[in-house]
Amino acid sequence: MEKEFVGICGVCEKNVYCHNGFLEGVVQEDHTLVCFSCHNEDKEDKSL
């Protein structure tokens, strides 16, 4: 299982990795990296 460090989440500052070619986060329009946990929280906040 290949795990490669990609960057740090722009919200919570956790490390974000790529596992076998799959990014564990989202690159936003402003080119910042956000982990899935923070991205999902942001989506829930906007749906309210």
Sequence and secondary structure as in RCSB ss.txt:
>XXXX:A:sequence
MEKEFVGICGVCEKNVYCHNGFLEGVVQEDHTLVCFSCHNEDKEDKSL
>XXXX:A:secstr
  EEEEEE TTT  EEEEETTEESEEE TTS EEEHHHHHHHHHHHH 
